[in-house]
């Protein structure tokens, strides 16, 4: 997505773009569909532009707990600040990081910011559902499918001496 800098007026300027997600995130298998990007660009003061970016992209993921494939729409929003080269002191205060707009630039390329917004704001862990129970550590069964799943716990005979101490301590 590109925003024309020449003729950028005061006040919020709204933009919308829809296209293949691969245009921004490469051939990432997680995002085979289309991405929708909304941008609101606004001159904060001479030499500083704020861009409010929102992205929405459907993804295909594997659950970090159970390994099941699932689909989920990923949405993220963030403000980005850009200062014209040589006018870095013109930023609106605060500790925001800001991009530099080279002298003579006629448009602002937001491709890297869009990629960062998508990739760096993925939830961690990625779960098929909030209450995913994962896999059984003993046999690998999907605990989401088996409500009453359990195993008889075999105690290593080397630890039985500690059980005797525990029992005598409770008496």
MOWO-V35647 format. One record per residue. N is the residue number from 1. PSI is psi in degrees with one decimal (NA if undefined). OMEGA is omega in whole degrees, 0 to 359 (NA if undefined). NEAR is the number of other ideal C-beta (glycine too) atoms within 12 Angstrom. Layout:
n:N psi:PSI omega:OMEGA near:NEAR
n:N psi:PSI omega:OMEGA near:NEAR
//
This chain:
n:1 psi:134.1 omega:179 near:31
n:2 psi:140.9 omega:176 near:21
n:3 psi:125.5 omega:179 near:35
n:4 psi:128.1 omega:180 near:19
n:5 psi:-31.8 omega:179 near:25
n:6 psi:126.8 omega:180 near:13
n:7 psi:9.2 omega:177 near:12
n:8 psi:114.5 omega:185 near:29
n:9 psi:166.8 omega:175 near:14
n:10 psi:153.7 omega:182 near:13
n:11 psi:164.7 omega:183 near:12
n:12 psi:132.5 omega:176 near:18
n:13 psi:122.3 omega:186 near:23
n:14 psi:140.4 omega:179 near:18
n:15 psi:151.7 omega:176 near:26
n:16 psi:138.5 omega:179 near:18
n:17 psi:139.2 omega:175 near:26
n:18 psi:131.8 omega:181 near:18
n:19 psi:-177.3 omega:180 near:20
n:20 psi:134.5 omega:179 near:20
n:21 psi:-30.0 omega:181 near:32
n:22 psi:-21.7 omega:177 near:20
n:23 psi:-28.2 omega:183 near:25
n:24 psi:-35.8 omega:185 near:31
n:25 psi:13.4 omega:181 near:31
n:26 psi:-153.8 omega:183 near:17
n:27 psi:36.2 omega:180 near:12
n:28 psi:122.2 omega:183 near:23
n:29 psi:-23.5 omega:182 near:15
n:30 psi:-23.4 omega:186 near:26
n:31 psi:73.2 omega:183 near:33
n:32 psi:-11.6 omega:186 near:19
n:33 psi:-150.4 omega:182 near:24
n:34 psi:151.4 omega:177 near:21
n:35 psi:143.6 omega:174 near:37
n:36 psi:130.2 omega:182 near:28
n:37 psi:129.1 omega:172 near:38
n:38 psi:135.2 omega:179 near:27
n:39 psi:140.2 omega:172 near:36
n:40 psi:111.8 omega:181 near:25
n:41 psi:139.2 omega:181 near:35
n:42 psi:133.3 omega:174 near:25
n:43 psi:117.9 omega:179 near:28
n:44 psi:-42.3 omega:176 near:29
n:45 psi:174.4 omega:180 near:18
n:46 psi:123.6 omega:177 near:16
n:47 psi:-4.1 omega:182 near:24
n:48 psi:132.2 omega:178 near:30
n:49 psi:132.0 omega:174 near:39
n:50 psi:132.4 omega:177 near:31
n:51 psi:117.6 omega:175 near:39
n:52 psi:110.5 omega:182 near:27
n:53 psi:136.4 omega:172 near:40
n:54 psi:131.9 omega:178 near:30
n:55 psi:148.9 omega:175 near:42
n:56 psi:125.2 omega:183 near:27
n:57 psi:130.1 omega:176 near:38
n:58 psi:140.5 omega:181 near:22
n:59 psi:157.5 omega:175 near:31
n:60 psi:117.4 omega:188 near:22
n:61 psi:166.7 omega:171 near:29
n:62 psi:131.1 omega:181 near:20
n:63 psi:134.4 omega:180 near:27
n:64 psi:-15.3 omega:180 near:19
n:65 psi:-45.2 omega:186 near:24
n:66 psi:-11.1 omega:178 near:27
n:67 psi:-0.7 omega:181 near:21
n:68 psi:139.4 omega:176 near:24
n:69 psi:139.3 omega:177 near:15
n:70 psi:158.8 omega:178 near:22
n:71 psi:142.1 omega:181 near:19
n:72 psi:140.4 omega:175 near:25
n:73 psi:126.7 omega:182 near:20
n:74 psi:127.8 omega:180 near:30
n:75 psi:135.6 omega:180 near:22
n:76 psi:152.3 omega:181 near:28
n:77 psi:142.4 omega:177 near:21
n:78 psi:152.7 omega:174 near:26
n:79 psi:138.7 omega:176 near:26
n:80 psi:142.9 omega:180 near:35
n:81 psi:139.7 omega:180 near:33
n:82 psi:132.7 omega:178 near:39
n:83 psi:143.4 omega:176 near:30
n:84 psi:141.5 omega:180 near:28
n:85 psi:131.7 omega:181 near:17
n:86 psi:-7.8 omega:180 near:14
n:87 psi:32.4 omega:182 near:21
n:88 psi:-27.9 omega:180 near:19
n:89 psi:-7.0 omega:182 near:15
n:90 psi:-1.4 omega:183 near:22
n:91 psi:160.7 omega:190 near:26
n:92 psi:37.0 omega:178 near:23
n:93 psi:178.5 omega:180 near:12
n:94 psi:-177.2 omega:183 near:12
n:95 psi:19.0 omega:183 near:8
n:96 psi:141.2 omega:168 near:19
n:97 psi:151.7 omega:178 near:16
n:98 psi:149.9 omega:177 near:29
n:99 psi:157.3 omega:180 near:28
n:100 psi:130.8 omega:175 near:21
n:101 psi:116.1 omega:182 near:33
n:102 psi:150.6 omega:177 near:17
n:103 psi:138.0 omega:178 near:13
n:104 psi:-1.5 omega:180 near:11
n:105 psi:138.6 omega:180 near:21
n:106 psi:-12.4 omega:178 near:15
n:107 psi:158.6 omega:181 near:21
n:108 psi:117.1 omega:180 near:35
n:109 psi:117.9 omega:183 near:23
n:110 psi:12.7 omega:184 near:36
n:111 psi:-47.2 omega:182 near:27
n:112 psi:-38.7 omega:179 near:19
n:113 psi:-38.3 omega:178 near:35
n:114 psi:-45.0 omega:179 near:40
n:115 psi:-48.1 omega:180 near:27
n:116 psi:-42.0 omega:181 near:21
n:117 psi:-41.1 omega:179 near:33
n:118 psi:-53.2 omega:190 near:37
n:119 psi:-35.6 omega:185 near:24
n:120 psi:-7.8 omega:180 near:17
n:121 psi:15.9 omega:175 near:22
n:122 psi:139.6 omega:179 near:24
n:123 psi:149.2 omega:177 near:17
n:124 psi:121.0 omega:2 near:10
n:125 psi:158.2 omega:174 near:17
n:126 psi:117.2 omega:184 near:25
n:127 psi:141.4 omega:179 near:23
n:128 psi:-28.7 omega:174 near:26
n:129 psi:157.0 omega:185 near:17
n:130 psi:-35.6 omega:183 near:13
n:131 psi:27.4 omega:179 near:12
n:132 psi:129.6 omega:182 near:22
n:133 psi:-9.7 omega:177 near:22
n:134 psi:-154.2 omega:182 near:24
n:135 psi:150.2 omega:176 near:21
n:136 psi:128.4 omega:181 near:18
n:137 psi:-14.0 omega:181 near:14
n:138 psi:-50.6 omega:187 near:13
n:139 psi:-9.1 omega:178 near:13
n:140 psi:9.5 omega:179 near:15
n:141 psi:147.2 omega:177 near:20
n:142 psi:110.9 omega:183 near:20
n:143 psi:-14.5 omega:176 near:25
n:144 psi:-24.8 omega:183 near:23
n:145 psi:-21.6 omega:183 near:17
n:146 psi:103.1 omega:184 near:17
n:147 psi:-40.9 omega:185 near:10
n:148 psi:39.4 omega:183 near:8
n:149 psi:127.9 omega:175 near:18
n:150 psi:164.2 omega:179 near:13
n:151 psi:149.4 omega:171 near:14
n:152 psi:129.3 omega:182 near:7
n:153 psi:120.6 omega:177 near:10
n:154 psi:124.7 omega:181 near:9
n:155 psi:130.6 omega:176 near:13
n:156 psi:126.3 omega:184 near:10
n:157 psi:-21.8 omega:180 near:9
n:158 psi:-19.2 omega:182 near:8
n:159 psi:-3.7 omega:184 near:13
n:160 psi:-30.5 omega:177 near:13
n:161 psi:-36.6 omega:178 near:13
n:162 psi:-35.2 omega:177 near:14
n:163 psi:-38.0 omega:179 near:16
n:164 psi:-40.7 omega:178 near:13
n:165 psi:-40.9 omega:180 near:12
n:166 psi:-44.6 omega:180 near:13
n:167 psi:-41.4 omega:181 near:11
n:168 psi:-29.1 omega:179 near:10
n:169 psi:-30.9 omega:182 near:9
n:170 psi:-15.1 omega:181 near:8
n:171 psi:NA omega:NA near:7
//
